[in-house]
Amino acid sequence: MEFFQYLGAATRESFTKLGRASYFLIGMLSGISSVLIRPCLLLKQMHSVGVLSFLIITISGLFVGMVLGLQGFYILSRFGAEETLGVMVAASLVRELGPVVAALLFAGRAGSALTAEIGLMKATEQLSGMEMMAIDPIKRIISPRFLAGFLSMPLLAALFSAVGIIGGQIVGCGLLGVDDGAYWSQMNANLDFQKDIINGIIKSVVFGFVTSWIALFEGYDAIPTAEGVSRATTRTVVNSAFSILGLDFILTALMFGDN
Amino acid sequence: MPHNNTQDTLVGLFVAAGIASLFFLALQVSNLSSFTKGETYQITASFENSGGLKVKSPVSAAGVKIGRVSSIVFNPKTYRSVVTMEIDAKYKTLPDDSSVSVYTAGLLGEQYISLGEGASDSYLHNGSEIEFTNSALILEKAITQYLLKSADEKKDSDDKKNSPKK
């Protein structure tokens, strides 16, 4: 019986949390118009969310591309199809690894920072202080951060893929002796703009939306103590990773499932 | 809030890098640059077997790409596959007795249509149909034929060897 009581309570808790999150989302989205009037708020957040994630994204992208080059060459050379290395590297980066790994890194690098920042603001009663001054903290604090995350994510994912493709070329053509022209021309002939690039961008837009939402909501919903903030930060990373990977499966099934 | 110039510059650089990589992906990686939707005209050809040909497969003449396959449908009356091709309007002086063949690029490569030269004075135009078609080479069929042929030859030679004894 105790187990069922626990299960019921957990279900109720998760529903109320989902309700709070949706309510928070509506407030956050309606605050976007006031962000656009004051773009310097957005710019500051773009700096802390996007620019400071730039380095980790490009370096990870480079290494992921180089590893793909090595592994792809190892498998493809068995079939005498080294020339298609470019297709393999580019397709796996643009379709999957670019959006997914960039979003996971983004959740770890920027999402956790957002949660900790908002949670600490709540713990030190800065948010209540703003409310006392008749400033809506959702409009002033949350919406600019959300918009910054939402806009930065596709750019970071595109950077990740582009740098990864160049990394694959460095290893494949420079180290392993795949023909440079074949690398690019095969890639060019076999990747489709609509099907591969646009779908990859759609994925990264969805991931940017979800990770920013989770990070900001967890911070805003944190128990205002040191322990509560630390738990909220952990939850941000864990929940973001789950939702990114789960959504990736659903999106892939929708986009590429029909052939 | 005071504007911070360094911050503006950094964000600007970040956005520029992101957009530049999007363009890189669109132009260098995918086929957007060769996807120029210029003037085209359509021609059709019916094949006994179009093999692994796909929509968007290239149509080439003398190794140069001059168009794309736009649709492949099966005609249940003639039991043939009808392939519609979109040819770049630049190439409007193709003789109407040209032949088309389905070839494979490399051993494992994609299949494409190759246009062989004709000698007629009248040219292909929108809606015209090519009469001379060569079907795709089906590897299994070719191997089977070869095996059967060699088996027959062996049988013949065996018969010849055996016949004097009888």
Interface residues (C-beta under 8 A of the other chain):
Chain A: R38 C40 L41 L43 K44 M46 H47 G50 V51 F54 F79 A81 A90 V94 S152 P154 L155 L156 A158 L159 S161 A162 V163 I165 W184 M187 N188 A189 L191 D192 F193 D196 I197 G200 I201
Chain B: M1 H3 N4 Q7 D8 L10 V11 L13 F14 V15 A17 G18 I19 S21 L22 F24 L25 A26 Q28 V29 S30 N31 L32 S33 S34 F35 L108
